[in-house]
Amino acid sequence: MEWSNWSGSQQHQAERLITPATIDELAALLALARSENKVVRTIGSAHSFVPFWTDDYLVSLDGMRGLITHDSAAGTARFHAGTKLHELGEPLWQVGLSMENMGDIDRQSVAGAISTGTHGTGPTLRSVSNQIVAVQLLTAAGEIREIDESEPELLAAARVSLGSLGIITAVTLEGVPSYWLHERNWQASVEECEAQLESLIHSNRHWEFFWDPQSDLCAMKTLNPCDEPKAHGAEGEQLKDLAEGEFIGRNYEILPSSRELRFNEMEFSVPASEGWPCFMAIREMIRDRYPKLRWPVEYRTLKADETLIGTPSGRETVTISVHEGANRAFEPLFSDCEAIFRQYQGRPHWGKVHSHQATDFEQLYPRFDRFREIRQHFDPEGRFLNPHLRSIFGID
Ligand SMILES: Cc1cc2nc3c(=O)[nH]c(=O)nc-3n(C[C@H](O)[C@H](O)[C@H](O)COP(=O)(O)OP(=O)(O)OC[C@H]3O[C@@H](n4cnc5c(N)ncnc54)[C@H](O)[C@@H]3O)c2cc1C
């Protein structure tokens, strides 16, 4: 079965590519893999840029999607793990809930998004992984295991686990009361951006910018909660009041963008206080060595969390992302950027290009060893390990 990820950088000729509709079908596949000693890797929406997958058995959870149940009093909703992020907004809204935040797009599956620590921007806002209060796992031994807040350390591990603890079959999301967002877009020079940096970060729910290496300008974007527009849906009054580059909508309509052009991406999380100096070092290097680069550098903020290996674990964070077109060689650019990120204690996004290995992660995450122990306990035979994960965890 031929298969490739979103950007086309990962190609596989998988022995089996299976889309089960039930947990029983999934368990049967896992039993077969055990008997044939095959590696099993799960695909969400294949939007990661790293070699997470395998030529043995690939499992897609596209057949296991949708709302299972909700609890209005607790403010939670349980979804099948293959549900795409763009399928969460409407059912959550119907019960008065919304996601606290999401990233630039909404095409990922909820299990794939949490497994790599997918995030948006906002210094008070958590990654998607932290919006989960329970996960249901099918373990390597074929057991169904529910992990929730009664086991905080296990939940902290399951929130960002790279598909290494088991196959996630359902997740319980903790929503926030549903909200409308007002989006503003404008351009600023790098100097203007720096002068307003702290105020932009702290006086907006969401703020980010994309620096364009060609114009040396920053495309700024803020999103803030607002009232429901009076004429929403009537195509008139409200829209007339909005300036160019402004939009109002339900949060799940405003938060994601569409990405038509394909690219590859590297992203590192650095301590918040190092964000600006790190960005300036990347900018200087790109202007010096890659003056023709046409893809932007993105700058976002992220609240500290308590996951074991989530990139903002234990520290307030700035994330910096570098892009290159999918049809172009990205290795020299990304390698030069990675050298700079290393100087700022950068932690690579788990789903984006990097060359870090176990010895690097041991330095970057105080509880990396604890995560490895938990992984070993859940999957002692390495059923869910491929060469990329073995290199991350330092397993021969
Ligand atoms: C255009 C684009 C925009 C992006 N924007 C952002 C952004 O704004 N912020 C950000 O943080 N990231 C962003 N990303 C990265 C992306 O969110 C992550 O790579 C995410 O993991 C992709 O989700 P997915 O469903 O495609 O998972 P996949 O890429 O398919 O899988 C990711 C990992 O999750 C595991 N997995 C998937 N499903 C399961 C399951 N059911 N059980 C166990 N493990 C599972 C996989 O095995 C793999 O290890 C972007 C990527 C693209 C291509």
The ligand as an SDF file (V2000), in Angstrom:
LIG
                    3D

 53 58  0  0  0  0  0  0  0  0999 V2000
   -0.2560   22.6800    7.4150 C   0  0  0  0  0  0  0  0  0  0  0  0
    0.1420   22.3140    8.8140 C   0  0  0  0  0  0  0  0  0  0  0  0
   -0.0880   23.1990    9.8290 C   0  0  0  0  0  0  0  0  0  0  0  0
    0.2580   22.8600   11.1460 C   0  0  0  0  0  0  0  0  0  0  0  0
    0.0330   23.7770   12.1330 N   0  0  0  0  0  0  0  0  0  0  0  0
    0.4060   23.4850   13.3990 C   0  0  0  0  0  0  0  0  0  0  0  0
    0.1840   24.4140   14.4510 C   0  0  0  0  0  0  0  0  0  0  0  0
   -0.3680   25.4900   14.2430 O   0  0  0  0  0  0  0  0  0  0  0  0
    0.6000   24.0790   15.7010 N   0  0  0  0  0  0  0  0  0  0  0  0
    1.2330   22.8980   15.9580 C   0  0  0  0  0  0  0  0  0  0  0  0
    1.6130   22.6630   17.1070 O   0  0  0  0  0  0  0  0  0  0  0  0
    1.4260   21.9810   14.9770 N   0  0  0  0  0  0  0  0  0  0  0  0
    1.0170   22.2580   13.7160 C   0  0  0  0  0  0  0  0  0  0  0  0
    1.2170   21.3290   12.7260 N   0  0  0  0  0  0  0  0  0  0  0  0
    1.7510   20.0180   13.0990 C   0  0  0  0  0  0  0  0  0  0  0  0
    0.6180   19.0430   13.3870 C   0  0  0  0  0  0  0  0  0  0  0  0
   -0.3900   19.6200   14.1850 O   0  0  0  0  0  0  0  0  0  0  0  0
    1.1410   17.8270   14.1470 C   0  0  0  0  0  0  0  0  0  0  0  0
    2.1700   17.2260   13.4290 O   0  0  0  0  0  0  0  0  0  0  0  0
    0.0280   16.8180   14.4640 C   0  0  0  0  0  0  0  0  0  0  0  0
    0.5630   15.7420   15.1970 O   0  0  0  0  0  0  0  0  0  0  0  0
   -0.6220   16.2690   13.2240 C   0  0  0  0  0  0  0  0  0  0  0  0
   -1.8030   15.5940   13.5930 O   0  0  0  0  0  0  0  0  0  0  0  0
   -2.2730   14.3340   12.7400 P   0  0  0  0  0  0  0  0  0  0  0  0
   -3.6600   13.9700   13.1210 O   0  0  0  0  0  0  0  0  0  0  0  0
   -2.0040   14.5810   11.3060 O   0  0  0  0  0  0  0  0  0  0  0  0
   -1.2980   13.2330   13.3170 O   0  0  0  0  0  0  0  0  0  0  0  0
   -0.2040   12.3920   12.5460 P   0  0  0  0  0  0  0  0  0  0  0  0
    0.7890   13.3210   11.9630 O   0  0  0  0  0  0  0  0  0  0  0  0
   -0.8550   11.4310   11.6490 O   0  0  0  0  0  0  0  0  0  0  0  0
    0.4530   11.6090   13.7740 O   0  0  0  0  0  0  0  0  0  0  0  0
    1.1900   12.3010   14.7410 C   0  0  0  0  0  0  0  0  0  0  0  0
    1.5910   11.3360   15.8560 C   0  0  0  0  0  0  0  0  0  0  0  0
    0.4210   10.9490   16.5610 O   0  0  0  0  0  0  0  0  0  0  0  0
    0.3280    9.5450   16.5730 C   0  0  0  0  0  0  0  0  0  0  0  0
   -1.0990    9.1900   16.5370 N   0  0  0  0  0  0  0  0  0  0  0  0
   -2.0320    9.6050   15.6680 C   0  0  0  0  0  0  0  0  0  0  0  0
   -3.2210    9.0550   15.9830 N   0  0  0  0  0  0  0  0  0  0  0  0
   -3.0080    8.2820   17.0820 C   0  0  0  0  0  0  0  0  0  0  0  0
   -3.8140    7.4500   17.8820 C   0  0  0  0  0  0  0  0  0  0  0  0
   -5.1170    7.3050   17.6320 N   0  0  0  0  0  0  0  0  0  0  0  0
   -3.2620    6.7820   18.9130 N   0  0  0  0  0  0  0  0  0  0  0  0
   -1.9360    6.9250   19.1930 C   0  0  0  0  0  0  0  0  0  0  0  0
   -1.1200    7.7000   18.4630 N   0  0  0  0  0  0  0  0  0  0  0  0
   -1.6480    8.3720   17.4220 C   0  0  0  0  0  0  0  0  0  0  0  0
    1.0590    9.0910   15.3340 C   0  0  0  0  0  0  0  0  0  0  0  0
    1.4610    7.7420   15.4320 O   0  0  0  0  0  0  0  0  0  0  0  0
    2.2240   10.0490   15.3470 C   0  0  0  0  0  0  0  0  0  0  0  0
    3.1980    9.6060   16.2620 O   0  0  0  0  0  0  0  0  0  0  0  0
    0.8690   21.6170   11.4210 C   0  0  0  0  0  0  0  0  0  0  0  0
    1.0980   20.7170   10.3750 C   0  0  0  0  0  0  0  0  0  0  0  0
    0.7320   21.0560    9.0820 C   0  0  0  0  0  0  0  0  0  0  0  0
    0.9880   20.0790    7.9610 C   0  0  0  0  0  0  0  0  0  0  0  0
  1  2  1  0
  2  3  1  0
  2 52  2  0
  3  4  2  0
  4  5  1  0
  4 50  1  0
  5  6  2  0
  6  7  1  0
  6 13  1  0
  7  8  2  0
  7  9  1  0
  9 10  1  0
 10 11  2  0
 10 12  1  0
 12 13  2  0
 13 14  1  0
 14 15  1  0
 14 50  1  0
 15 16  1  0
 16 17  1  0
 16 18  1  0
 18 19  1  0
 18 20  1  0
 20 21  1  0
 20 22  1  0
 22 23  1  0
 23 24  1  0
 24 25  2  0
 24 26  1  0
 24 27  1  0
 27 28  1  0
 28 29  2  0
 28 30  1  0
 28 31  1  0
 31 32  1  0
 32 33  1  0
 33 34  1  0
 33 48  1  0
 34 35  1  0
 35 36  1  0
 35 46  1  0
 36 37  1  0
 36 45  1  0
 37 38  2  0
 38 39  1  0
 39 40  1  0
 39 45  2  0
 40 41  1  0
 40 42  2  0
 42 43  1  0
 43 44  2  0
 44 45  1  0
 46 47  1  0
 46 48  1  0
 48 49  1  0
 50 51  2  0
 51 52  1  0
 52 53  1  0
M  END
$$$$
